[in-house]
Amino acid sequence: MANIVAIVGRPNVGKSTLFNRLVEQRQAIMDDMPGVTRDRHYGYAEWTGKFFTVIDTGGYVTGSDDKFESQIRRQVELALEECSAVIFMVDSQQGLTGYDKEFANIIRKSKKTVFIAANKIDTPNQTAAASEFYELGMGEVYPVSAENGSGTGDLLDELVKVFPSEGIKDPNSGIPKIAILGRPNVGKSSLLNVLLGKERSIVTDEAGTTRDAIHSHYKMYGKDFILIDTAGIRKKSKVIEDVEFYSVLRSLRALEECDVCIIVIDADRGLESQDVNIISLAQKQGKAMVIMVNKWDLIEKDGKTADKLKKDMQDKIAPISYIPFVFASALTKQRIFQVIEKAVEAYQNKTKKIATSELNSELLPEIAHYPPPAIKGKHIQIKYITQVAAKTPTFVFFCNLPQYIQESYQRFLENRLREKFDLEGTPVRLFFRKK
């Protein structure tokens, strides 16, 4: 059984600060504005040789003006269901509030082992402020400072004692990561929820609902994946609040972290300049890609609509021509699994290893039939091809005059490679070396 810890509490008590301290990286967005963490998200931590998953949750409130309130509460309840222990965070500076008491009743119903962390005890002389939380009758209260780390060791020493097992170091290592990217409000979270078949991300019609990059485990075709749902990437001029700025950074980091990007596009709006930027960024970073044209159910169409739209989009991203397009709808679930199937194939193509003998037997006859054009009377001869170890399929062509290979001929070679070895969805790199 997995060791899972949920960090819960009302807004702004320091849950995300503690989460970041435990997972030792700045994953959760922190801000003094209540309600910054909306979805629950996961990280991995280790203490005295025990490994565990940490869930950060949104602040639990009732009767507020935040229209996400009921959905944040649902995310908190889901976290309480799946964890093996709870860190209930309270604010020692503000003292015990009605919200804390109300929330304590909800935690009791979960029947999970609870550790009360009285946060914001930054110096030893403030410790007395933690004692009023014993009134909750939930056992030991641990005075901590999520900000500077004091007291967290004592809390963790007790926490790891209740774990059912030693835990797994990092259950995600070696599992392909698929990031769902795109502009705000194109349906990224809806896609994720359809795929997972449960409410993993909060979905509303308001652009910018997903603040953090959310990681979800996903199993399909007997394969394990991590799906990363990200905050929508929008133009710099539109990034107004700080939190929004961090969200865009998260999306860019998700892009760096992933193996495959599913780029979600609104069928009604087609490819916009921001989408083209995401695609060229993914291309530069050597990521495999699939373009999902979402909300296809809302488009009036005839037999030629898809082809016309696809050609229009391909023109905008030329010369990149290897990305598959899937016309789908997260709402009606039309072709949703085809989107994932294509992402799976793109990952397999990206990690494909082609034997040197096969490369040479397939490509050298093609090259003999259509050799590189002579330059300044010099004949170029390609003698040998091999694939080298890299994160993106990378091929080295050995020849007598590598400096004279023209771009148009490089494109010819890339097209032949793709034709012979099915490299749909992944960029490839070609290098020319002197033999």
N, C-alpha and C positions, 0 to 999 in steps of 0.2 A: 504493500500500500504506500502511496506517495505521501511525503511530508509536505503539507500545504498550510501556510499561515496567511490569514486575512487580516489586514490592518484596517480597522473601521473606526468611525467616530463622526462627530458633527463637523461642519466645514471649518477650515482654517485652524485646526489644532496641531498641524504638522505631520499629517500622515505621509504625504509625498516626500517630505524631508527625511523621515525615518526610512521609507522605502528605498530612496536613493542611497542612504547610508548602508543599508543591508545589502543591496545588490552592487554596491561600489561603483555605480556609474550614474550619470545624470539622465535617467530615463524618463522619470515623471516630470512634468512641467510644474514649476513652483511659482506662485505669485501670491501677493497679499489679497487678491480678489477672491471672495468665496466662490466655490463652484467651478474652479479651474479643472479639477479632475472630474470627468463625467463618466467615462467608461471604467470598467475594472481592467487593470493590466498587470502583467506578470513579469517577474524577474527571478533570478536564481541566486541563492546565497549559501554560504557555508559558515559553520561555527563549530569549533573543536572537532573537526572531522565528520560532522553531520551535514548533509546537503538537503536543502529544502527550497520549495517554491514560495515566493512572496506575492500576495495579491494586494495591489493598492486600489482603494475604492474611493468613490466620490463622497463628499460630506452628506451625512444623513439628516434631512430636515423634513418638517411638515409645515404646511401653511405659509410658505414663503412666496415671493413674487416670481421665483425662477420657474419658467415653464418646463424645465427639464426635471423638476423636483421628483415627480412620481417615477420617472424612468431611472434616475440616479438611485432612488430607494430600491427599485427592482434589481439593479446591478449589485447593490450591497447585499440584498437577500440571497441572490445567486452565489455571491462569494461566500456567505455564511454557510450555504448548503454544501459547497465543495471543499471547504477547508477542514484540516484536522485540529487546528488550534486558532484562537482569536487574540490579536492584540487590540484591546479597546483603548483608543487614545483619547485623553482628556487634557484640558488646558489648565495647568495649576495657577496661572496668573489670573484667569477669569473665575476660577473656582467651579464648584459643582452647579450645573444649570439644570433647568427643567428638561431641556433637550437630552442631556446626558442620562437623566433618570428614565425618560421615555424610551430612549434607545437601549438602555440596560435591560428593559423588559423584553425587547425584541431579541437581544442576544441570548437571554436566558432560555427562550423557546428553542433556540438552536441546539441546546444541550452540549455545546462544545466547551472544551477547556478554555478559560478566559484569563488573560493577563492584562491587568490595567496598567497602562503606561501614562503616568502623570508627567506631561511634557512641559518644557520651558523652565526646568529647574537647572539654571545655567551655572549656579555656584552652590557649594555645600550649605551655606546659611539659608538657602531658600527651601531646603528639604521639607521643613515643617508644613509648607503649603500643600504637600501631597496628601497629608493625613485625612483631610475631610472626605476623600473619595472612598475611604473604608465604609462610609455610610451606605454605599451601594450594596454592601453585603456580598461582594463577588470575590472575596479572597484577597490575596496579597496585592499591594499597590507598589509599583516600581517607579521611583522618581528618576526621570531621564531628561537629557537634553538631546533631541534629535539633531540640533544644530551643531553642537560641539562633541557629541558622542558620549558624554559622561552618563554613567548608569546603564548604558545599553548592554554592556558586558554581563552585568548581573541578571538583567532581564533575559538575555539569550541563554545564559547558563541554565536557567530554570525551564525556559521554553523547549530546548532540545531534549530535555528529559522525557517529555510526553510524546515524542515522535515514535511512530510504530516501527520505523526501520532506519538504517543508516542513510538512506536516500541515494539518488543517482547524481553524479558530479554535474553533468550538464546534459539533460535528456535531449537537448536540441542539436548536439554536435553531429555533423555529417548528414543532417536532414536538409533537403533543398528548401530555400526560402523564396516564397512568391509574394511580391509586393503589389498591392492594388493601388495604382496611382491615377491622378487626374485632377482636373480643376474642381473647385468646390461644387457640391450639389449635383454631381452627374450620376450618383447612384452607387458609390463605392461601398458604403456600409450596407446598403440593401443587398448588394451582391454577396458580401461576406455572410450576412445572416441567412440568405437562401442556401449558401453552400454548407454552412454549419448546422442549419436546421434548428438553431436556437438563437435567442437574442444575445449575441456576444457584444455588439456595438449598438449604441443608442441611435435610432434613426428618426430624424424629423426633416421637415422641408426647409429648415433654416440652414443656409450655407455656413460652414464652419463649425458644425456640431462636434465633429471628431477633433479633439485637440491634440491627442497624443498618437503615436504610432502604436497600434494595438496588435499584439502577436497572438495567433490562435493556432492550435494544433488541428490538423485536418487529415483524415484518412480516406483514400479513394484508390481504386484499382490495386488494393493491397499495398499501396505506397504511403509513406508518411510525409507530410508537408507541414511547413509553417506558413500560414497566410498572414501577411502584414497589411492591415488596413491603415491608411495614413490620412492625416489632415489634408484637405485639398490644397494644392499648390496654386497660389494666385500671383499676379504681377506685384512687383515691389511697391508700386504706388498705391496698391489697394491694401497693403499690410499696415493696418492702423495701430492696433494695440500690441503691446509687448508679447502677450500670450500668442497672438496670431503669428508674430515673427518667429517664436520658438517652434510653433507648429510646422511652419514651412521648413525650418531647419530639420525637424524630425523626419519630414517627408524626404528631404534630400539624404538624410542619413539612412532611411529605410531603403532608398534607391542604392546607396553604396553597399548596404548589408545584404541585399537580396541577390538571388541568382537569375530570377525571371521577373519581369514587370508585366502585369496586366494593366494596360493603359485604357481607362474607361473614358469614353467620349459620348456626349449627348448627340443622338442621331439628328436632332432638330438643328443643332448648331454646327455640326461637322467639326473638322479639325481647325482649331484656332491657334493663333501664334504661340500661346502658352503650351499647348499640347506638343507643338513642333519642338519647342525648347526642351520639354521633358524627354521626347524621343531622341533628340540629338545628344542630350546629356547621357541617356542610357546607352546609346551607341558608343560614345566616347569611353564610357566605363566598362564596355564589353558585356553588357547585360543582354540576355535573351528577352524577346518581347512578343506580346500578343496584343492586338488592338481589339477591344470589345466596344462595338458601337451599340450603346445602351438605349433604352426607350424606343426600340424598333417597333413596338406594338402601337406607338402613337403616330407613326408616320403613314400618310396616305401614299400608297405605292402601287406600281405595276411591275411587270416582269423585268423592267430595265433599271428600276430605281437603285437597287443595291450595286449593280455594276457601275452605274454612273457615279454614285457617291464614292465607291471604292477608287475609281480612276481619279476623281477629283482629289481624294485624300493622298493617293500615291504620288500625284504630281507635286503636292505640297511638301512631301518628305523626300522627294528624289534627291540624290541617287540611291537612298536606302530603299531597297525593294524586296527584302526578305521577310518582312513581318506579315504573319497571317492576320486577316480581318475576320471577326465573327460578329454577325448582326444578331443581337440578342435583346432580351428584356428581363431585368432582375425581377420586375413586378409580376410578369406572367410566367416566369421561369423558362421562357423560350430559349433554347440553345445554351443554357447556363453551363451544363456539363460539358458541352463542346468547348466552351471557353477554357475550362480546366484541362480538358483533354489536350488542347493545343498547347497550353502552358507546360504540361507534362512532356509532350513531344519536344517542345523547344528546349526544355532542360536536358532531355536525353541527347538532343543534337548538340547542345553546348558542351556536354561532357563526353562526347563521342571520341573514341580513339581509332584512327584508321591506320592499318598496317602499311609500312613503307612499300612493301612489294605490290600491294593493291593500288596505292597511289600512283606508282610508276607505271604499272601495266595499264591502268585506265587513262592516265593523263598524257604520258609521253607520245602515244600514237596521235592524240588530238593536237599536241604541240607540233609534231612533225607535219601534220596535215595543214596546220595554220601557224607557221612559226612567227616569232616576233619580227616586226618590220625592221629591215636594215637601216642603220643610221650612219650618215657620213661614209657610206660604202662599207661599213663594218657589219658582219653577220653575227647575230646573237644566237648562241646555242644554249638551251636549257638541258642539262644533262641528268639531273637527279632531283627528286622531291622527297621531303620527309616532314612529318608532323612533330612539333616539339612540345614539351610539357608547358602548359599555360592555362590560365583560367578560362580563356576563350580559345576556340579552335585556331591554332596558329601553324602556318605552313611555311617552310623554307624551300625556296627554289635555288638550286646551285647552277650558276651559269658563268660564261666567260666574261661578259660585260654587263654586270648588274646595273650599272649607272645609266644604261641606255634603255632600260625597260620603261615603256611609256604607260601613262595612267590608263589609257583605253585598253591596252593589252592586259594590264593587271585586272581590269574589270572582266575581260574575256575569260581569264584564268579562274577568277572567282565564280563566274557563272557556270563554267564547266565543273568546278568542284561541287557546287551546289546541286547541279543536275545529276552528277554521278553518285553523290553520297548523302543526299537529303539533309541539308543543313538549314532547313526552314526555321525561321524564328531566332536564329543566333547570328551575331556578327562573326566574321572570320578575319584573321589578320594574315597578310602575305608579306614575306620578307625575301629579298633577293641577295644572295651571297656569292662571292667569287669562288669558283672551283678551280 
